[in-house]
């Protein structure tokens, strides 16, 4: 979440990218409350796609499950980190 006065400045995208930059995985996923359509659209603009919906129990809000493929890590780099 970004403070109101900082919205629209690109800070949320930079925070997001910094958080997933060191992730050694093929993909990441997240859930967004479906009623927050603007947030769903924001994540879509960042490369996520909607894959499902989820509801933890009958009286909980519906969530949109979103998925983003990550660039493949250089396996040589990953292996060299282990050796070092």
RAPEQUI-V171929 format. One record per pair of residues at least 4 apart in sequence whose C-alpha atoms are under 6 Angstrom apart, sorted by the first residue. I is the first residue (numbers start at 1). GAP is how many residues later the second one is. D is the distance in whole Angstrom. If there is no record, write none. Layout:
i=I gap=GAP d=D
i=I gap=GAP d=D
This chain:
i=17 gap=4 d=6
i=26 gap=44 d=5
i=27 gap=41 d=5
i=27 gap=42 d=4
i=27 gap=43 d=5
i=28 gap=39 d=6
i=28 gap=40 d=5
i=29 gap=37 d=5
i=29 gap=38 d=4
i=30 gap=35 d=6
i=30 gap=36 d=5
i=31 gap=32 d=6
i=31 gap=33 d=5
i=31 gap=34 d=5
i=31 gap=35 d=6
i=32 gap=31 d=5
i=32 gap=32 d=5
i=33 gap=30 d=4
i=34 gap=28 d=6
i=34 gap=29 d=5
i=34 gap=30 d=5
i=43 gap=5 d=6
i=44 gap=4 d=5
i=44 gap=5 d=6
i=48 gap=18 d=6
i=48 gap=19 d=5
i=48 gap=20 d=4
i=49 gap=17 d=5
i=49 gap=18 d=5
i=50 gap=15 d=6
i=50 gap=16 d=5
i=51 gap=14 d=6
i=51 gap=15 d=6
i=52 gap=13 d=5
i=53 gap=10 d=5
i=53 gap=11 d=5
i=53 gap=12 d=5
i=54 gap=8 d=6
i=54 gap=9 d=5
i=55 gap=7 d=5
i=75 gap=4 d=6
